[in-house]
Amino acid sequence: MAPFATMILAVPAMVLEGSGVMNWFYTHQSIYSSLIIFFSGVLAFCLNFSIFYVIHSTTAVTFNVAGNLKVAVAVLVSWLIFRNPISVLNAVGCAITLSGCTFYGFVRHKLSQQPAVPGTPRTPRTPRSRMEMLPLVNDKQEV
């Protein structure tokens, strides 16, 4: 999405910012400034692609649970390493988040061990063919 956003926003940026964008290029003669901006766009594209791949491989709910887990772990690590103060309410919130993520993982594991009920998808959905393992590929065969 980052390259598309760049292309879509390039024209409004030139119109709304006026000559500010071009002045920036003229005042920053070094190619490194432009490379840093380009590289940040490449990283944004890779981040978006990895998000799409994770959601394609698992589910959107699993992705959101992982995001909540990441925030709770970041708070706990900042408390452990940098000794950032956290309130009792933050600690309780982290504990609830960690226990909820653990319970979600446990339930997903138990559901994956059960035999599939006809007509419903397995949870978590496991790839059934090599084509399903490829990200963002249409798995329907054309006739």
C-alpha positions in Angstrom: 0.0 0.0 0.0 2.9 2.4 0.6 3.9 2.7 -3.1 0.2 3.3 -4.0 -0.1 5.9 -1.2 3.0 7.6 -2.5 1.6 7.8 -6.0 -1.8 8.9 -4.9 -0.4 11.6 -2.5 2.4 12.9 -4.8 0.1 15.2 -6.8 -1.8 16.7 -3.8 1.6 17.2 -2.1 2.9 19.1 -5.0 -0.3 21.2 -5.3 -0.7 21.9 -1.5 2.9 22.2 -0.5 3.7 24.4 -3.5 7.4 24.7 -4.1 8.3 23.3 -0.6 8.9 19.8 -1.9 11.1 21.0 -4.7 13.0 23.3 -2.4 13.6 20.4 -0.1 15.2 18.5 -3.0 17.3 21.5 -3.9 18.5 22.2 -0.3 19.3 18.5 0.3 21.8 17.9 -2.5 22.9 14.6 -0.9 21.4 11.5 -2.3 21.3 10.0 1.2 18.3 12.0 2.3 16.3 10.8 -0.7 17.5 7.2 -0.1 16.4 7.4 3.5 12.9 8.5 2.5 12.8 5.8 -0.2 14.0 3.2 2.2 11.3 4.1 4.7 8.7 3.6 2.0 10.2 0.2 1.2 10.0 -0.8 4.8 6.4 0.4 5.0 5.6 -1.7 2.0 7.3 -4.8 3.6 5.4 -4.2 6.8 2.1 -4.0 4.9 2.9 -7.1 2.9 3.8 -9.1 6.0 0.5 -8.0 7.6 -1.4 -9.3 4.6 0.6 -12.5 4.7 0.0 -13.1 8.4 -3.8 -12.5 8.0 -3.8 -14.7 4.9 -2.0 -17.5 6.8 -4.0 -17.2 10.0 -7.1 -15.1 10.8 -7.7 -11.4 11.4 -8.6 -12.2 15.0 -5.3 -14.0 15.6 -3.5 -11.0 14.1 -5.3 -8.6 16.5 -4.6 -10.9 19.5 -0.9 -10.9 18.5 -1.0 -7.1 18.2 -2.4 -6.8 21.8 0.2 -9.3 23.0 2.9 -7.1 21.4 1.7 -4.0 23.3 1.6 -5.8 26.6 5.0 -7.4 26.1 6.4 -4.0 25.2 5.1 -2.4 28.4 6.5 -5.3 30.5 9.9 -5.2 28.8 10.1 -1.4 29.2 9.3 -1.9 32.9 11.9 -4.7 33.3 14.8 -3.1 31.2 14.3 0.6 31.6 12.5 0.6 34.9 9.7 2.7 33.5 7.0 3.1 36.2 3.7 1.5 35.5 0.6 1.9 37.6 -1.4 -0.9 39.2 -4.0 -0.5 36.5 -1.4 -0.9 33.8 -0.1 -4.0 35.5 -3.6 -5.5 35.8 -4.2 -4.7 32.2 -1.0 -6.4 31.1 -1.9 -9.4 33.2 -5.4 -9.6 31.7 -4.0 -9.2 28.2 -1.4 -12.0 28.7 -3.9 -14.4 30.3 -6.4 -13.7 27.5 -3.8 -14.3 24.8 -2.7 -17.4 26.5 -6.3 -18.6 26.7 -6.9 -17.8 23.1 -3.9 -19.8 22.0 -5.0 -22.7 24.2 -8.5 -22.7 22.7 -7.1 -22.4 19.2 -4.8 -25.4 19.9 -7.7 -27.5 21.3 -9.9 -26.7 18.3 -7.2 -27.6 15.9 -6.9 -31.0 17.5 -10.6 -31.8 17.0 -11.8 -33.5 13.8 -13.3 -31.2 11.3 -17.1 -30.9 11.2 -18.3 -31.2 7.6 -19.3 -27.8 6.2 -17.2 -25.7 8.6 -13.6 -24.6 8.2 -10.9 -25.9 10.5 -9.6 -23.6 13.1 -6.8 -22.7 12.7 -7.0 -23.2 9.0 -4.0 -25.3 7.8 -2.9 -25.2 4.2 -4.1 -28.2 2.3 -2.0 -27.7 -0.8 1.2 -26.1 -1.9 -0.7 -23.3 -3.6 -2.4 -22.3 -0.4 1.0 -21.8 1.2 1.8 -19.0 -1.3 0.8 -15.6 -0.1 -1.9 -13.6 -1.8 -2.6 -16.2 -4.5 -6.0 -17.1 -5.8 -6.4 -20.8 -5.0 -9.2 -21.4 -7.4 -8.3 -23.4 -10.5 -9.3 -21.9 -13.8 -11.1 -24.2 -16.1 
